[in-house]
């Protein structure tokens, strides 16, 4: 664990994002720290509205005008992303170094241009390449993601959802970026297509040297794909560990709750338990653990202050005041009555 | 694509036939005999009868209709009751004058309006946005006969920058279109009527463009374009404006139709020898063949422009082809 912490590809410390709204400041992301290593899949999981998408928008500087991101550190291969001059960031980082597969591949292609031209556009924006060379590269990429190169001439509306997702992945690969951010890459696709896309992502990852940040609300997908996982709730990372560690030795009550809410093969037939309540609105300053109102194990300390992140083992970080009681939580969390009381 | 255009073309033809039919009925419903201008009630009834026969007016109505349609197609549009000139030859001269003025007005409206719309959306809630909206709406609220008169009063009568009207100096009628277009005087005289048309219509493409730009700018493909690291100018023009244009093209077709009607006012105001002025003159003089021809010509113009808009739209939006196939 100590050796992978050397020279991470992306290193983020204490990243926060605040949206100014008419109802006051919304703390969409608070105190988020993580590292992404070279050639690693880093999964970020959490419910809708937990700040996953805001987090990546902050990394790519795509926040709307009312959103402000701050961080103690946000380094990509040694360059401070937040301090870079806008034009340099656009030219050297965007797509060239960090590309993304957006949440809605359906709507992320411009409907009036051919898919091939949109791939060519992303290549020609950053590289001096003739149209023919760029098209050549685009057909290679289509081949990589398992699409007929002839489809480059098609318009987005002529593609199925799965095809658009593949084309989007092809476009994200076009400049061999160091990091690809995939925001819910398989949401809205049927299970078979989903499986095919995930397999393709795994193959690509084996061939290329890119790292991937995989964002999803689907625990099954993230468990299958990621090397390390961060669990987000209310704009904060609640627990972060390697995939095996997180599933075998979970500490945070929210992680336990999430695990309960998804079916697994070994516990087939047992009833799924959901976490009652709904995510916090995040309006105003954070003064307690954001999960405390829904947590079955909350006590006075949880409501008094927002707990700090604690590294309980190498690479395993938990944000819970009562992390020492996790063994007890783990056994209690299996009972439905624990969550209903 | 071709399939779609052909079908649109057939619809266009059907619409023109329908308009011609309505015109036929309308002119026969007008109070008084349409022939009163030519056949004086003071004439001997036998002569009246003979003249009616010469005009084919004693035939049953359905037969008159077929003769009328046949004449329309063979371009036998009759002669003016007033000048005895062929209607088609009067129209062919007037038609181009109207087209020139309209083209100038619409070019100004669309180019400036779309450009302004892009800037207003780009700098939304800024000074340009606010001023553009207010000024555009004031211009739209002021009828062209008021703005036109004001322009004439200030720029022409008081300051003397422009002539008060007409397309050329009296006695200086150019021979043919080329001669006209190469005369500086013509362009000079074109300025005020163009401004009048432009001011009245500019708010439509401007505000539509602004709104559809704002809508497009919120879409996922714009966010992806930003993530791709495209220059903001490229995003604005190639992605946002290009897609927002679709909304403007739809409106432009309708707007140009209105503008053809508005042409009547502008041409009368600036003594522009176009079809709008001709329509007013011929109606005032009960010159029915000319009035009928002018109405029909203007209708054909509007319908053809709508056809062109549809074709342009299908070129701008590749999705339309599929829809067209799906509908047929």
Interface residues (C-beta under 8 A of the other chain):
Chain A: X60 X62 X90 X91 X93 X94 X95 X96 X99 X100 X102 X103 X104 X107 X108 X109 X110 X111 X112 X121 X122 X125 X126 X155 X157 X158
Chain B: X219 X220 X221 X223 X224 X225 X226 X227 X228 X229 X230 X231 X234 X239 X242 X243 X246 X316 X317 X318 X319 X322
